[in-house]
Amino acid sequence: MGDINRDNEVIEIAEPPRFSFGERVVSRTIIRNDGTFNGEDVGKVLVNKGDIGFVRSIGTFLQQYYIYAVEWVDHGYQVGCRAKELMTLDNLPEDILAALGADKIAKLEALKTKSDEKVQ
Protein backbone atom coordinates (compact mmCIF):
# COMPACT_ATOMS: atom_id res chain seq x y z
CA MET A 1 0.00 0.00 0.00
CA GLY A 2 3.01 2.28 0.29
CA ASP A 3 3.09 3.08 -3.40
CA ILE A 4 -0.47 4.44 -3.71
CA ASN A 5 -0.14 7.99 -4.94
CA ARG A 6 -2.59 9.78 -2.67
CA ASP A 7 -3.19 13.50 -3.04
CA ASN A 8 -4.23 14.46 0.50
CA GLU A 9 -5.44 17.89 -0.57
CA VAL A 10 -7.96 16.59 -3.11
CA ILE A 11 -11.34 15.23 -1.95
CA GLU A 12 -13.24 14.57 -5.20
CA ILE A 13 -16.28 13.09 -3.46
CA ALA A 14 -17.03 16.46 -1.86
CA GLU A 15 -18.33 17.46 -5.32
CA PRO A 16 -20.74 15.64 -7.67
CA PRO A 17 -19.17 13.10 -10.06
CA ARG A 18 -17.65 14.61 -13.19
CA PHE A 19 -19.23 11.99 -15.46
CA SER A 20 -22.67 10.36 -15.44
CA PHE A 21 -24.02 6.89 -16.19
CA GLY A 22 -23.95 6.09 -19.90
CA GLU A 23 -21.78 9.07 -20.79
CA ARG A 24 -19.32 8.46 -23.62
CA VAL A 25 -15.72 9.07 -22.63
CA VAL A 26 -12.27 8.89 -24.22
CA SER A 27 -9.13 7.73 -22.46
CA ARG A 28 -6.67 10.60 -22.02
CA THR A 29 -3.83 8.23 -21.12
CA ILE A 30 -2.65 4.65 -21.42
CA ILE A 31 -4.21 2.71 -18.54
CA ARG A 32 -2.23 -0.24 -17.19
CA ASN A 33 -3.27 -2.98 -14.80
CA ASP A 34 -2.40 -1.87 -11.27
CA GLY A 35 -3.24 -5.33 -9.94
CA THR A 36 -6.99 -4.80 -9.65
CA PHE A 37 -7.87 -6.30 -13.07
CA ASN A 38 -8.06 -10.07 -12.58
CA GLY A 39 -6.51 -12.41 -15.12
CA GLU A 40 -3.91 -10.01 -16.51
CA ASP A 41 -0.36 -9.25 -15.43
CA VAL A 42 0.38 -6.11 -13.42
CA GLY A 43 1.57 -3.43 -15.81
CA LYS A 44 -0.22 -4.81 -18.88
CA VAL A 45 -1.86 -2.14 -21.03
CA LEU A 46 -5.64 -2.43 -20.64
CA VAL A 47 -6.73 0.77 -22.42
CA ASN A 48 -4.89 2.88 -24.97
CA LYS A 49 -4.98 6.65 -25.22
CA GLY A 50 -7.96 7.62 -27.40
CA ASP A 51 -10.02 4.49 -26.75
CA ILE A 52 -13.77 5.13 -26.46
CA GLY A 53 -15.99 3.79 -23.71
CA PHE A 54 -19.16 4.30 -21.68
CA VAL A 55 -19.47 4.97 -17.94
CA ARG A 56 -21.30 1.96 -16.48
CA SER A 57 -21.07 2.67 -12.74
CA ILE A 58 -19.56 5.12 -10.29
CA GLY A 59 -17.91 4.14 -7.02
CA THR A 60 -15.39 5.64 -4.62
CA PHE A 61 -11.86 4.78 -3.49
CA LEU A 62 -10.26 5.67 -0.16
CA GLN A 63 -13.26 7.90 0.65
CA GLN A 64 -11.56 10.46 -1.55
CA TYR A 65 -11.85 9.70 -5.28
CA TYR A 66 -14.58 8.69 -7.70
CA ILE A 67 -13.83 5.54 -9.67
CA TYR A 68 -15.70 5.24 -12.95
CA ALA A 69 -16.28 1.71 -14.26
CA VAL A 70 -15.92 2.26 -17.99
CA GLU A 71 -16.89 -0.34 -20.58
CA TRP A 72 -14.39 0.01 -23.41
CA VAL A 73 -16.04 -0.46 -26.81
CA ASP A 74 -13.03 -2.02 -28.59
CA HIS A 75 -12.10 -4.35 -25.73
CA GLY A 76 -15.43 -5.60 -24.38
CA TYR A 77 -14.50 -5.28 -20.73
CA GLN A 78 -14.76 -2.76 -17.91
CA VAL A 79 -11.88 -0.97 -16.23
CA GLY A 80 -12.04 1.32 -13.20
CA CYS A 81 -10.71 4.79 -14.04
CA ARG A 82 -10.10 8.08 -12.27
CA ALA A 83 -11.60 11.28 -13.70
CA LYS A 84 -8.16 12.60 -14.63
CA GLU A 85 -7.75 9.62 -16.99
CA LEU A 86 -10.94 10.40 -18.93
CA MET A 87 -12.47 13.09 -21.13
CA THR A 88 -16.14 13.38 -22.09
CA LEU A 89 -17.38 12.99 -25.64
CA ASP A 90 -20.95 13.97 -24.82
CA ASN A 91 -20.79 17.10 -22.68
CA LEU A 92 -18.01 19.36 -23.90
CA PRO A 93 -18.56 22.96 -22.75
CA GLU A 94 -19.48 25.54 -25.38
CA ASP A 95 -16.23 27.51 -24.89
CA ILE A 96 -14.19 24.34 -25.57
CA LEU A 97 -16.24 23.58 -28.70
CA ALA A 98 -15.74 27.15 -29.92
CA ALA A 99 -11.97 26.93 -29.37
CA LEU A 100 -11.72 23.61 -31.23
CA GLY A 101 -12.90 24.97 -34.57
CA ALA A 102 -15.00 23.30 -37.27
CA ASP A 103 -12.35 20.78 -38.38
CA LYS A 104 -11.80 19.33 -34.91
CA ILE A 105 -15.53 19.34 -34.15
CA ALA A 106 -16.07 17.25 -37.31
CA LYS A 107 -13.41 14.77 -36.10
CA LEU A 108 -15.12 14.61 -32.70
CA GLU A 109 -18.48 13.89 -34.35
CA ALA A 110 -16.80 11.10 -36.35
CA LEU A 111 -15.56 9.60 -33.05
CA LYS A 112 -19.08 9.73 -31.62
CA THR A 113 -20.47 8.04 -34.73
CA LYS A 114 -17.74 5.37 -34.57
CA SER A 115 -18.59 4.58 -30.93
CA ASP A 116 -22.33 4.37 -31.74
CA GLU A 117 -21.68 1.93 -34.61
CA LYS A 118 -19.53 -0.37 -32.44
CA VAL A 119 -22.18 -0.58 -29.74
CA GLN A 120 -24.95 -1.58 -32.18
N, C-alpha and C positions, 0 to 999 in steps of 0.2 A: 504493500500500500504506500510505501515511501515515494514511489515515482509518479503518483497522481499529481498532475499539475492543477493545483487548486488556487483560484484567484479569490482570496478572502474578502476583497472589497466588492465583489460582484455578487448580488443576490437576484438572479433572474426571476425567481418565482414570486418576487414582490410585485412584479408587473404581469399583465396578461401574456399568454404565449404569443410569440411573434408570428407563428403559422397556425392554420386551422385544419381541421379534419378534411381530407380530400383535396387540399391545396396542392397544385403542381409546383415542384421545386427542382432546382438544378444544383448539383454538387459544385461547390466553389473550390474544393480541394480533392486530392486523392485521400480516400478513407481506407485505412488498414485495420486488420483485426487486432484489437487490443487484448484479446483473450476472452472476450465476451461472446464471440460468434462461434458456436459449437461446430465441430467437424472440419475446421480449417486451421492451419498453422498461424501462430501469432506473427504478425507482420505481413501476412498475405494481403494483397490489394483486393478489397471487396467492391469498391466503387471508384470509378475514375472521375477526374475533373470533367464537368460538363454532362455527366449522366443525368437523366431525367427520371423523377420518381413522384410518388404521391404520399402525403402524410396520412398514415393509417391510424396512429394513436399518439397520445402525448402523455409522457410520464415525467418523473423528476428523479434527480440523482443528487445525493448528499444534501438534501433539503436546500439546494442552492440553484441548480440548473434544470431547465427543461430538457428532456430527451425526446426527440421526435422519431418514432418508428416509421421509417420511410420504405415503401415498397418500390424497388428500382425496376423500371419497365424492362430494360434489357437483360436483367439478371434473374428476375422472378423470385427474389427473396427480399426480406426486410432487414434493414440495418438501423440500429439506433444512432442518431446523429445529434450534435449540438447545433444551435441556431447559427453559430459563426461558420459552420461548415456548409450552410445552405443559402440559397437565394430563391426568392419566389419567381414563378413564371406568371402567376395569375394576378397579383396585386401590386404591380409596380406603381409608385407614386407618379403623379402627373409631371412633376418637375424632372424626374429621372427620364420619363418617356420623351419629354421635350428636349432634353440634353442629348439623348441618343441619336436623334435624327431619323429620317425616313428609311434609310438603308438598313440601319440596325434594327429598327422596329419591324421591318419586313423579315429579317432573319429570325427575330424573336417569334413572330407569328408562325414561321415555318417550323420552329422547334415545338411550338404548341400543337400544330397540326400533326407533326411526327409522333408526339407522345399520345395524341388521341387515336391515331391509326394503330399503334402498337397495343393499346389497351383493348381495342375492339376485336 
